[in-house]
Amino acid sequence: MEGKPAEPVLRRLRDVILWADSRVGEYLKYGTVQFAYNGDLASFVHHDKKTATLMFNRGAKIKGKFPHLEGTGPSARFMRFADTGQVETLTTELTNVVRAWCEMMAPPRVKRKNKPGAGGRRVWSKPRT
């Protein structure tokens, strides 16, 4: 990101994504920052200008209505940001996209069965003296 014309936009986007959900991490892939949780979430593309674009690799699968998530193909979706002001304007929507991804990719929750008669609580006996 350092030295890129879009550096302020890229840094602010990075902050928003990483703060949106603690399960999201980042790493370098194909020479750009990749954000992921149980699979690749998004990466910066077209960031050699003063603007930045986030590509959500499997954005078409993210459940929810996100008006600024662009694209009609079977997989990828894009969010475009002209400047840091637009990042601020779209912070809530971007945060919701990240959280929706994390919920979609989270392992299924396992329901525990309670023992009959215990009411879901552990029953302790008194120590013998």
C-alpha positions in Angstrom: 0.0 0.0 0.0 2.9 2.3 0.8 3.6 4.8 -2.0 0.4 4.1 -3.9 -1.7 7.1 -5.0 -4.7 5.5 -3.2 -2.7 4.8 0.0 -5.1 6.8 2.4 -8.1 5.0 0.9 -6.5 1.6 1.1 -5.4 2.1 4.7 -8.9 3.3 5.7 -10.6 0.3 3.9 -8.2 -2.0 5.7 -9.1 -0.6 9.1 -12.8 -0.9 8.4 -12.6 -4.5 7.2 -10.4 -5.7 10.1 -12.5 -3.8 12.7 -15.8 -5.2 11.2 -15.2 -8.7 12.6 -12.4 -10.0 14.7 -12.4 -13.3 12.7 -11.1 -11.6 9.6 -7.4 -11.7 8.9 -5.1 -10.5 6.1 -2.2 -11.7 4.1 -0.4 -11.0 0.9 -1.5 -12.9 -2.3 -0.7 -12.0 -5.9 1.1 -8.9 -4.7 -1.9 -7.4 -2.9 -3.6 -7.5 0.5 -6.1 -10.3 0.8 -8.7 -10.4 3.6 -10.0 -13.8 4.6 -12.0 -15.8 7.1 -12.4 -19.5 6.3 -11.8 -18.6 2.6 -10.8 -15.5 0.7 -13.2 -12.6 1.3 -11.8 -9.7 -0.6 -8.7 -8.1 -2.1 -7.6 -4.7 -3.5 -7.7 -4.4 -7.2 -7.3 -1.3 -9.5 -5.5 0.6 -6.8 -2.8 2.3 -8.9 -4.9 5.4 -9.2 -6.2 7.6 -6.4 -9.3 5.4 -6.2 -9.6 1.9 -4.8 -11.7 -1.1 -5.7 -12.4 -4.1 -3.4 -13.0 -7.4 -5.2 -15.1 -9.9 -3.2 -14.0 -13.2 -4.8 -17.3 -15.0 -4.0 -19.4 -11.9 -3.4 -22.4 -13.3 -5.3 -22.8 -15.8 -2.5 -22.9 -13.2 0.3 -26.5 -13.1 1.7 -28.1 -9.7 2.1 -28.9 -6.6 0.1 -25.8 -4.4 -0.4 -26.6 -1.6 -3.0 -22.9 -0.7 -3.6 -21.8 -4.3 -4.2 -21.6 -4.3 -8.0 -21.5 -7.1 -10.5 -23.7 -9.6 -12.3 -21.4 -12.5 -12.9 -21.7 -15.9 -11.1 -18.9 -15.1 -8.5 -17.1 -11.8 -8.0 -18.6 -8.5 -6.8 -16.9 -5.1 -6.4 -17.1 -2.1 -4.2 -15.5 1.1 -5.6 -14.2 4.0 -3.5 -13.2 7.4 -5.0 -11.7 8.8 -1.8 -11.7 8.4 2.0 -14.9 10.4 2.3 -16.7 7.7 0.3 -15.1 5.0 2.5 -16.7 6.8 5.5 -20.0 7.0 3.7 -20.0 3.3 2.9 -18.5 2.1 6.2 -21.8 0.7 7.5 -22.5 -1.2 4.3 -18.9 -2.6 4.1 -19.0 -3.6 7.7 -22.3 -5.5 7.1 -20.8 -7.2 4.0 -17.8 -8.4 6.1 -20.1 -9.7 8.9 -22.4 -11.4 6.5 -19.4 -13.2 5.0 -18.2 -14.3 8.4 -21.6 -15.6 9.4 -21.9 -17.5 6.1 -18.4 -19.1 6.5 -18.7 -19.8 10.2 -18.8 -23.5 11.1 -22.2 -24.7 12.0 -23.1 -24.4 15.7 -23.5 -27.7 17.5 -26.4 -27.9 19.9 -25.6 -29.7 23.1 -28.2 -32.0 24.5 -28.8 -31.5 28.2 -29.1 -34.5 30.5 -32.6 -35.3 31.5 -33.5 -34.0 34.9 -30.5 -31.7 35.2 -32.2 -28.7 33.6 -29.1 -28.1 31.6 -27.0 -27.5 34.8 -24.3 -29.6 36.2 -25.4 -31.3 39.4 -22.7 -31.5 42.0 -22.8 -33.7 45.1 -21.4 -32.6 48.4 -17.9 -33.6 49.1 -17.6 -36.6 51.5 -16.1 -35.8 54.9 
